[in-house]
Amino acid sequence: MQQALQEFDHLGMLNAAQRLAAEYGDASGDNELRAGPLLVIAGAGTGKTMTLAHRVAHLLISGVSPERILLLTFTRRAAVEMTRRVESIVRASARGAQLHPMPSGGLPWSGTFHSVANRLLRRYAHNLGLDPGFSVLDRGDAADIMDVVRHEQKLTRTARRFPKKDTCLAIYSRCVNTQKPLVESLDKTFPWCSDWADELAELFRHYVIRKQQSQALDYDDLLLYWRHLVAEQEFADEIGSWFDHVLVDEYQDTNLVQAEILNALKPDGKGVTVVGDDAQSIYSFRAAQVENILGFPDQYMPSAQVITLEQNYRSTQPILDSANCLIAESERQYRKNLYSDRSDGGKPKYVTVEDGDAEAEYVVTEILKNRELGIELKQQAVLFRGSHHSDRLELELVRRNIPYVKYGGLKFLEAAHVKDLLSVLKWAENPKNEVAAFRVLKLMPGMGPANATRCFEHMAVAEHRFAALREFRPPAAAAKDWSGFCGMMETLSAAEFDDQGWQAQVTQVRRWYQPQLERLYDGLDTREADLEQLEQISGRYPTRERFLTELTLDPPSAAGDLAGDPLLDEDYLILSTVHSAKGQEWDSVFVLNVSDGNFPSEFATGKPEMIEEERRLLYVAMTRAKQSLALIAPLRYHVTQQRRDGDKHVYGARSRFMSDQLLATMQKDFQGRPESESGRLKTHSTRQIDVHARMREMW
């Protein structure tokens, strides 16, 4: 029995290419696997996650210690799922082997780039001039600080339009993540803001100063500080020496800063494995650079090993034939030809319709038809380039009483009541957190911006001690509850709560917050349910700092994201932007508005690199389908700014991606408006008129 367990092949379920990637490297004398740089090009649906999980499991089974593996992902969910799979493979394959024991928490260095950065920066805080208790700002908090500084710099009352806080933050983030000068970023991405280059530079300088004064880092700072840390050889060597293997998932989505961090940790590429698909690089608006994956092999001498996964386990071959044809026309790529053992299903459809109303009518009709054939609504998805493209469809779904979920709405942390409660804990964690302090203070009756400013300045004079709150004179409306509020903040900041039993603080804050919640908001049932969920989530984290940081970096979705109330029904349809659909799959997929101006977007015109990304975006949409796919192209689009009964419209041009070669792989169809029998006019004469000749005779 023992011999049988030891001979179990833990890579037996992989195909040849997957296995080659999973076991790449050579076993050394100390029974550990040594490997050079490896790039795994994992085509859509080719088992990328399974291959990477088996790669990590193989390293462990080969004798590599779990503490010596750094696994970087883009979502916390992906890291958790990867760890779960690795543990399952190791348990099934090596019960009799002498392995390094897996820690109770799985892989200790598995997480997102930002979460790993957070852990490292707290360890090296004294080297970086940081307080180990620094706060991590979510996008909303960062935008609020930007707005405060924007107001202080008198940029809110300019004669000409100055960009708003979210745009300013987007420009700042773009510059940081692309490492491009401000002027270049403005010219390429925000041309309408180009005249404000000097003012924006001054705004960003004061924004950085304000964050430093508050001991707060935004998302971009986490990566930037990490990059500055490993830019020093001493620290790069030290951190790099902690890990024998560094593995990166979704490498095509990395930006320049992340690529530089990886290169600094392992400049020779030893033990580096990156997995991704250049054909699915669609996040340049987040500063992701497809060049990172395209140029990865050539940054090492000798070049990195490249292994391509082409066997698709998701889609039928007719769908893959169309997807392969589309992406084959891309100028620069890793060539691959996806294939599948599934030959069932017909060709994808290219459906032309008269307008948006006809498009909605066609989609709903087909969805209901599929449902009668046994395909649940949840196994069908409607994808689109921009979130507003589904407006007409949503009206038709409501009219037909079809429940649906639309992805791309508010995140959990963007809900006001959730931000309120978390701000109390954030302020207790970091008394210098000005954004959290202002939000908490303004929850009190009569405590407007002016009083909140006075209170925070009063605390600053007292070295940000919460005991000083009792000495502040609040407005009359807040006087009754002030003592209880001060007592709560003093308790929350007490040292004894730092490590053990901290979850009781969430209950304490909820109890204090309840009267404020009832006073400030309606819809209490939903909001109270969200706060109850937050309290339950807190039990998963050992410390308050980990809870606040991890939740900020990777927030869960809220029930409020649902466009309707589909959970009251047995089934519901999926609506999603293509960007939000990446990584998902459905039996049946409909793609709206496949015409020039949408695929590719009109904003990509004149930029070859953006046109290629738009091609990849359509490729991602097509490869979400498992057994049926329909690309829908309206012939005309109604102009929005007109009377309700107006009929102004523009005609849509065929997408430049829909080449004759691609159309040859698809079933072409036209869906016009149905005519009633009584409305049809019948012809009787069979006489022919030679109009061609008459036209020629005119000249």
SULHUPE-V717847 format. One record per residue. N is the residue number from 0. RES is the residue in one small letter. OMEGA is omega in radians with two decimals (none if undefined). D_CENTER is the distance of its C-alpha to the mean C-alpha in Angstrom with 2 decimals. Layout:
n->[N,N]
res->[RES,RES]
omega->[OMEGA,OMEGA]
d_center->[D_CENTER,D_CENTER]
This chain:
n->[0,1,2,3,4,5,6,7,8,9,10,11,12,13,14,15,16,17,18,19,20,21,22,23,24,25,26,27,28,29,30,31,32,33,34,35,36,37,38,39,40,41,42,43,44,45,46,47,48,49,50,51,52,53,54,55,56,57,58,59,60,61,62,63,64,65,66,67,68,69,70,71,72,73,74,75,76,77,78,79,80,81,82,83,84,85,86,87,88,89,90,91,92,93,94,95,96,97,98,99,100,101,102,103,104,105,106,107,108,109,110,111,112,113,114,115,116,117,118,119,120,121,122,123,124,125,126,127,128,129,130,131,132,133,134,135,136,137,138,139,140,141,142,143,144,145,146,147,148,149,150,151,152,153,154,155,156,157,158,159,160,161,162,163,164,165,166,167,168,169,170,171,172,173,174,175,176,177,178,179,180,181,182,183,184,185,186,187,188,189,190,191,192,193,194,195,196,197,198,199,200,201,202,203,204,205,206,207,208,209,210,211,212,213,214,215,216,217,218,219,220,221,222,223,224,225,226,227,228,229,230,231,232,233,234,235,236,237,238,239,240,241,242,243,244,245,246,247,248,249,250,251,252,253,254,255,256,257,258,259,260,261,262,263,264,265,266,267,268,269,270,271,272,273,274,275,276,277,278,279,280,281,282,283,284,285,286,287,288,289,290,291,292,293,294,295,296,297,298,299,300,301,302,303,304,305,306,307,308,309,310,311,312,313,314,315,316,317,318,319,320,321,322,323,324,325,326,327,328,329,330,331,332,333,334,335,336,337,338,339,340,341,342,343,344,345,346,347,348,349,350,351,352,353,354,355,356,357,358,359,360,361,362,363,364,365,366,367,368,369,370,371,372,373,374,375,376,377,378,379,380,381,382,383,384,385,386,387,388,389,390,391,392,393,394,395,396,397,398,399,400,401,402,403,404,405,406,407,408,409,410,411,412,413,414,415,416,417,418,419,420,421,422,423,424,425,426,427,428,429,430,431,432,433,434,435,436,437,438,439,440,441,442,443,444,445,446,447,448,449,450,451,452,453,454,455,456,457,458,459,460,461,462,463,464,465,466,467,468,469,470,471,472,473,474,475,476,477,478,479,480,481,482,483,484,485,486,487,488,489,490,491,492,493,494,495,496,497,498,499,500,501,502,503,504,505,506,507,508,509,510,511,512,513,514,515,516,517,518,519,520,521,522,523,524,525,526,527,528,529,530,531,532,533,534,535,536,537,538,539,540,541,542,543,544,545,546,547,548,549,550,551,552,553,554,555,556,557,558,559,560,561,562,563,564,565,566,567,568,569,570,571,572,573,574,575,576,577,578,579,580,581,582,583,584,585,586,587,588,589,590,591,592,593,594,595,596,597,598,599,600,601,602,603,604,605,606,607,608,609,610,611,612,613,614,615,616,617,618,619,620,621,622,623,624,625,626,627,628,629,630,631,632,633,634,635,636,637,638,639,640,641,642,643,644,645,646,647,648,649,650,651,652,653,654,655,656,657,658,659,660,661,662,663,664,665,666,667,668,669,670,671,672,673,674,675,676,677,678,679,680,681,682,683,684,685,686,687,688,689,690,691,692,693,694,695,696,697,698]
res->[m,q,q,a,l,q,e,f,d,h,l,g,m,l,n,a,a,q,r,l,a,a,e,y,g,d,a,s,g,d,n,e,l,r,a,g,p,l,l,v,i,a,g,a,g,t,g,k,t,m,t,l,a,h,r,v,a,h,l,l,i,s,g,v,s,p,e,r,i,l,l,l,t,f,t,r,r,a,a,v,e,m,t,r,r,v,e,s,i,v,r,a,s,a,r,g,a,q,l,h,p,m,p,s,g,g,l,p,w,s,g,t,f,h,s,v,a,n,r,l,l,r,r,y,a,h,n,l,g,l,d,p,g,f,s,v,l,d,r,g,d,a,a,d,i,m,d,v,v,r,h,e,q,k,l,t,r,t,a,r,r,f,p,k,k,d,t,c,l,a,i,y,s,r,c,v,n,t,q,k,p,l,v,e,s,l,d,k,t,f,p,w,c,s,d,w,a,d,e,l,a,e,l,f,r,h,y,v,i,r,k,q,q,s,q,a,l,d,y,d,d,l,l,l,y,w,r,h,l,v,a,e,q,e,f,a,d,e,i,g,s,w,f,d,h,v,l,v,d,e,y,q,d,t,n,l,v,q,a,e,i,l,n,a,l,k,p,d,g,k,g,v,t,v,v,g,d,d,a,q,s,i,y,s,f,r,a,a,q,v,e,n,i,l,g,f,p,d,q,y,m,p,s,a,q,v,i,t,l,e,q,n,y,r,s,t,q,p,i,l,d,s,a,n,c,l,i,a,e,s,e,r,q,y,r,k,n,l,y,s,d,r,s,d,g,g,k,p,k,y,v,t,v,e,d,g,d,a,e,a,e,y,v,v,t,e,i,l,k,n,r,e,l,g,i,e,l,k,q,q,a,v,l,f,r,g,s,h,h,s,d,r,l,e,l,e,l,v,r,r,n,i,p,y,v,k,y,g,g,l,k,f,l,e,a,a,h,v,k,d,l,l,s,v,l,k,w,a,e,n,p,k,n,e,v,a,a,f,r,v,l,k,l,m,p,g,m,g,p,a,n,a,t,r,c,f,e,h,m,a,v,a,e,h,r,f,a,a,l,r,e,f,r,p,p,a,a,a,a,k,d,w,s,g,f,c,g,m,m,e,t,l,s,a,a,e,f,d,d,q,g,w,q,a,q,v,t,q,v,r,r,w,y,q,p,q,l,e,r,l,y,d,g,l,d,t,r,e,a,d,l,e,q,l,e,q,i,s,g,r,y,p,t,r,e,r,f,l,t,e,l,t,l,d,p,p,s,a,a,g,d,l,a,g,d,p,l,l,d,e,d,y,l,i,l,s,t,v,h,s,a,k,g,q,e,w,d,s,v,f,v,l,n,v,s,d,g,n,f,p,s,e,f,a,t,g,k,p,e,m,i,e,e,e,r,r,l,l,y,v,a,m,t,r,a,k,q,s,l,a,l,i,a,p,l,r,y,h,v,t,q,q,r,r,d,g,d,k,h,v,y,g,a,r,s,r,f,m,s,d,q,l,l,a,t,m,q,k,d,f,q,g,r,p,e,s,e,s,g,r,l,k,t,h,s,t,r,q,i,d,v,h,a,r,m,r,e,m,w]
omega->[3.14,-3.14,-3.13,3.14,-3.08,-3.11,3.13,-3.11,-3.08,3.10,-3.03,-3.09,-3.10,3.01,-2.99,-3.11,3.11,-3.13,3.12,3.13,-3.07,-3.05,-3.11,3.12,-3.12,3.09,3.14,-3.11,-3.14,3.08,3.07,-3.08,3.07,-3.08,3.02,-3.12,-3.09,3.03,3.09,3.07,-3.05,3.11,-3.11,3.07,-3.07,3.09,-3.11,-3.09,3.13,-3.13,-3.14,3.11,3.11,3.07,3.14,3.14,3.12,3.08,-3.14,-3.12,3.11,3.05,3.12,3.14,3.12,-3.13,-3.09,-3.13,3.04,-3.14,-3.07,3.13,-3.13,3.03,3.10,3.13,3.13,3.13,3.13,-3.14,3.13,3.14,3.13,-3.13,-3.14,3.14,3.14,-3.13,-3.11,3.14,-3.07,-2.95,-2.93,-3.12,-3.10,-3.08,3.10,-3.10,2.92,-3.11,3.08,3.08,-3.10,-3.14,-3.12,3.12,-3.03,-3.13,3.06,-3.13,3.11,3.05,-3.05,-3.14,3.08,3.08,3.13,-3.14,-3.11,-3.11,3.09,3.08,-3.10,-3.06,-3.09,3.10,-3.05,-3.12,3.14,2.94,3.14,3.13,-3.10,3.12,3.03,-3.09,2.96,-3.06,-3.14,3.12,3.12,3.11,3.12,3.09,3.10,-3.13,3.10,-3.14,3.11,3.11,3.14,3.13,3.11,3.14,3.11,-3.11,3.13,-3.13,3.10,-3.07,3.05,-3.09,3.12,-2.98,-3.09,3.09,3.10,3.13,3.12,3.11,3.12,-3.11,3.13,-3.14,-3.10,-3.01,3.08,-3.09,3.10,3.09,-3.11,-3.09,3.14,3.12,3.12,-3.10,-3.04,-2.98,-3.11,-3.03,-3.12,3.12,-3.01,-3.11,-3.08,-3.04,-3.10,-3.13,3.13,3.11,3.12,3.10,-3.11,3.11,3.13,3.06,3.11,3.13,-3.12,3.10,-3.13,3.10,-3.12,-3.06,-3.12,3.10,3.03,-3.09,-3.08,-3.14,-3.12,3.13,-3.09,3.11,3.11,3.13,3.11,3.13,-3.08,3.02,3.04,-3.02,-3.10,-3.09,3.10,3.13,-3.09,-3.12,3.11,-3.12,3.12,-2.98,3.03,-3.10,3.06,-3.10,-3.10,3.08,3.09,-3.04,3.13,-3.12,-3.14,3.03,-3.06,-3.12,3.14,3.11,3.13,3.09,-3.14,-3.12,3.12,-3.13,-3.09,-3.07,3.13,3.10,-3.11,3.11,-3.11,3.04,3.06,-3.08,3.12,-3.13,-3.14,-3.14,3.11,3.09,-3.00,-3.04,3.13,3.11,3.01,3.12,3.02,-3.08,3.13,-3.14,3.12,-3.12,3.13,-3.10,-3.05,-3.06,-2.99,3.11,3.12,3.06,-0.10,-3.08,3.11,3.04,3.11,3.10,-3.08,3.06,-3.06,-3.13,-3.07,-3.13,-3.04,-2.90,3.03,-3.09,3.10,3.09,-3.14,3.10,3.12,-3.14,3.10,-3.13,3.13,-3.02,3.14,-3.13,3.07,-3.01,-3.08,-3.07,2.91,-3.08,3.08,-3.13,-3.10,3.10,-3.07,3.03,-3.10,3.12,-3.13,3.11,-3.13,3.10,2.99,-3.12,2.94,-2.97,3.02,3.14,-3.06,-3.06,-3.10,3.12,3.12,3.10,3.13,3.13,-3.13,-3.09,-3.11,3.12,-3.14,3.13,3.13,3.09,3.11,-3.12,3.12,3.11,3.07,3.10,-3.12,3.09,-3.12,3.11,3.08,-3.11,3.02,-3.07,-3.10,-3.08,3.14,-3.01,-3.12,-3.12,-3.11,-3.04,-3.11,3.12,-3.13,3.09,3.13,3.11,3.10,-3.13,-3.12,3.12,3.10,-3.14,-3.11,3.01,3.12,-3.12,-3.12,-3.13,-3.12,2.99,-3.09,-3.06,3.12,3.07,-3.00,-3.07,3.10,3.10,3.13,-3.07,-3.14,-3.14,3.09,-3.14,3.13,3.13,3.10,-3.14,-3.13,-3.08,3.13,-3.11,-3.03,-3.13,3.12,-3.13,-3.13,-3.12,-3.12,-3.09,-3.11,3.02,-3.11,3.13,3.09,-3.06,3.13,-3.11,-3.10,3.12,3.11,3.10,3.13,-3.11,-3.12,3.10,3.09,3.11,-3.14,3.11,-3.13,3.10,3.04,3.04,-3.10,3.09,-3.12,3.12,-3.11,-3.12,-3.13,-3.14,-3.09,3.04,-3.03,-3.10,-3.10,-3.01,-3.07,-3.06,-3.00,-3.09,3.12,3.11,3.14,3.13,3.12,-3.11,3.10,3.14,-3.12,-3.10,-3.11,-3.03,-3.04,3.14,-2.96,-2.99,-3.00,3.06,-3.07,-3.09,3.10,3.13,-3.14,3.08,3.14,-3.13,3.10,-3.14,3.11,-3.01,-3.03,3.12,3.12,3.12,-3.12,-3.11,-2.98,-2.95,2.94,-3.12,-3.00,-3.07,-3.13,-3.11,3.11,3.09,3.09,-3.12,3.06,3.09,3.13,3.13,3.12,3.13,-3.07,-3.12,-3.13,-2.99,-3.06,-3.11,3.11,-3.13,3.13,3.13,-3.08,-3.09,-3.09,3.14,3.11,-3.07,-3.09,-3.07,3.03,3.07,3.12,3.06,3.14,3.10,-3.04,-3.09,3.08,3.04,-2.99,-3.07,3.05,-3.10,-3.12,-2.99,3.09,-3.12,3.10,2.96,-3.08,2.91,3.14,-3.14,-3.14,-3.08,-3.09,-3.11,-3.13,3.10,3.12,3.11,-3.07,-3.09,3.03,3.12,-3.07,2.94,3.12,3.13,3.12,-3.04,3.05,3.01,0.04,3.09,3.11,-3.12,3.11,-3.08,3.10,3.13,-3.06,-3.11,3.11,3.07,3.12,3.09,3.08,3.06,3.13,3.12,3.09,3.09,3.10,3.14,-3.09,-3.06,3.01,-3.02,3.13,-3.08,3.06,-3.07,3.09,3.02,-3.00,-3.07,3.05,3.12,3.12,-3.12,3.14,3.07,-3.03,-3.07,3.11,3.11,-3.11,-3.11,-3.14,-3.12,3.08,-3.12,3.03,-3.12,3.12,3.11,3.11,3.14,3.13,3.10,-3.10,-3.13,3.10,3.13,3.13,3.14,3.12,3.13,-3.01,3.05,-3.10,-3.07,3.03,3.13,3.07,3.11,3.14,3.10,3.08,-3.13,-3.10,-3.09,-3.10,3.09,-3.09,3.10,-3.08,-3.05,3.10,-3.09,-3.14,3.14,-3.14,-3.13,3.14,-3.12,-3.14,3.12,3.13,-3.10,3.12,-3.05,none]
d_center->[46.32,45.04,45.46,43.50,40.54,40.56,40.79,37.73,35.47,31.94,30.71,32.88,30.20,28.51,29.63,31.34,28.43,26.16,29.11,29.82,26.36,26.56,30.04,29.91,32.15,35.62,36.99,38.82,41.99,40.26,38.46,35.05,33.01,32.91,30.74,29.99,26.69,25.06,22.52,21.53,20.53,19.12,19.36,17.48,18.76,20.91,20.08,17.79,16.90,20.59,21.83,19.90,21.00,24.52,24.43,23.79,26.37,28.83,28.61,29.48,32.24,33.55,34.13,31.20,30.71,27.38,27.49,27.70,24.35,21.13,18.04,14.76,11.39,7.71,7.62,10.95,11.34,11.48,13.96,16.00,16.27,17.30,19.84,21.21,21.86,23.46,25.73,26.77,27.74,29.65,31.50,32.57,33.72,35.47,37.29,40.37,38.93,39.16,35.53,33.96,33.14,29.50,28.77,28.33,24.69,24.00,22.84,23.30,21.04,18.00,14.70,11.70,12.90,12.88,14.75,17.22,17.75,18.58,21.11,22.70,23.09,24.88,27.18,27.97,27.95,31.67,31.29,28.72,30.55,28.08,29.01,27.67,26.77,24.47,21.86,18.13,17.11,14.02,13.16,15.86,18.43,17.93,18.50,21.53,23.01,22.58,24.42,27.16,27.80,27.69,30.42,32.43,32.49,33.94,31.24,30.91,34.38,34.62,36.78,33.98,30.40,28.29,24.47,23.06,21.15,17.58,18.68,20.41,17.43,15.39,18.49,18.86,15.34,15.96,19.31,18.25,15.57,17.70,20.90,22.58,25.32,24.69,27.10,25.43,21.95,23.70,25.71,22.93,20.08,21.82,25.43,26.55,26.10,28.16,31.27,29.72,28.98,31.57,30.61,26.90,27.89,30.08,27.46,24.94,27.81,28.66,25.04,24.99,28.42,27.48,24.60,27.07,29.70,27.47,26.31,22.65,19.72,16.49,13.18,14.61,17.94,16.92,16.32,19.20,21.62,20.86,21.57,24.74,25.77,25.72,27.22,30.39,31.92,33.22,29.90,28.15,31.00,31.00,27.33,27.38,30.51,28.82,26.98,28.63,25.46,21.98,19.42,15.96,13.55,11.51,13.73,13.22,9.89,11.96,13.53,17.24,17.36,15.68,18.07,20.95,20.35,20.51,23.58,25.24,24.97,26.38,28.13,30.19,27.32,29.17,27.07,23.85,21.92,18.77,17.28,15.36,16.20,16.93,17.20,13.47,12.54,11.02,8.93,12.14,11.46,9.33,12.48,11.58,15.08,16.24,19.52,18.36,18.55,21.42,23.47,22.80,26.10,28.34,27.56,29.69,33.38,33.91,30.74,28.07,28.59,26.43,26.17,24.81,23.86,25.01,26.06,23.69,23.84,21.92,23.58,27.21,28.91,29.45,25.73,25.24,28.24,26.65,23.28,25.33,27.47,24.66,23.01,26.50,27.14,24.48,26.44,24.90,23.25,24.02,26.28,25.74,27.11,25.33,27.92,28.25,31.15,30.37,32.69,32.78,31.50,32.42,31.06,27.98,29.18,29.11,30.24,31.60,32.23,34.16,31.57,28.67,30.96,32.05,28.48,27.68,31.02,30.46,27.02,28.32,31.51,29.83,27.48,30.57,32.49,29.90,30.04,33.80,33.42,31.58,27.88,26.29,24.18,21.22,21.64,21.39,18.53,18.79,16.21,16.40,15.48,15.34,15.20,18.91,19.99,20.34,22.75,25.91,24.64,23.71,27.27,28.73,26.82,28.19,31.60,31.60,30.44,27.39,24.71,21.05,17.51,15.22,11.44,9.82,12.22,12.79,11.12,13.84,14.57,15.09,18.05,21.20,23.08,20.42,20.15,23.97,24.47,22.00,23.62,26.94,25.75,24.02,27.29,29.32,27.27,27.65,30.57,29.74,26.39,27.59,24.65,24.85,28.64,28.84,26.68,28.81,32.10,31.51,31.14,34.88,37.34,38.70,36.40,35.15,33.64,37.10,37.98,34.59,35.14,38.66,37.57,34.92,37.49,40.04,37.83,37.18,40.97,41.20,38.69,35.96,37.91,37.16,40.88,41.43,39.82,43.09,45.01,43.01,44.63,42.11,42.83,45.21,42.64,40.70,43.84,44.27,40.91,40.73,42.48,40.22,37.11,38.58,39.48,35.99,34.44,37.17,36.58,32.82,33.41,36.13,35.75,36.65,33.37,31.26,31.32,32.97,32.62,30.06,28.42,31.57,30.37,27.71,30.61,32.76,30.30,29.72,33.51,33.91,31.10,32.39,35.05,32.65,30.18,33.13,34.35,31.19,29.29,30.08,28.46,29.26,28.79,25.05,24.58,26.83,24.96,21.68,23.71,25.33,22.02,21.17,24.62,24.15,20.88,22.80,25.16,22.71,22.78,25.92,25.85,24.83,23.13,20.88,20.10,19.24,17.22,15.15,14.55,13.57,11.10,9.41,10.81,11.71,11.84,15.23,17.98,18.09,15.06,17.61,19.27,22.56,23.85,23.38,23.84,27.46,27.85,28.19,25.44,22.82,21.18,17.48,16.38,12.99,11.78,11.55,8.08,7.08,9.87,9.03,10.45,12.50,16.21,19.01,22.75,23.04,20.72,21.72,20.23,21.51,23.09,23.34,25.54,25.75,24.02,21.03,20.76,20.99,20.06,23.05,21.23,21.03,24.82,26.80,24.04,24.43,21.30,19.23,21.31,20.44,16.67,17.47,19.48,16.68,14.58,17.62,18.00,14.64,15.78,19.18,18.30,16.62,20.25,22.55,25.91,25.94,24.22,25.28,24.41,25.97,27.48,29.34,32.46,32.38,30.20,31.84,31.89,30.34,32.78,35.97,38.15,37.01,39.63,39.00,38.38,37.19,34.77,33.61,33.54,30.47,30.91,29.98,26.75,27.75,25.61,27.94,30.74,33.95,33.06,29.80,31.66,34.28,31.87,31.15,33.26,33.89,34.60,35.50,35.24,37.63,38.67,41.18,44.75,47.34,50.58,52.69,50.79,51.43,54.37,56.45,58.25,61.78,63.14,62.54,64.00,61.94,61.89,61.61,59.41,58.40,62.05,62.54,59.53,60.97,64.38,63.00,62.75]
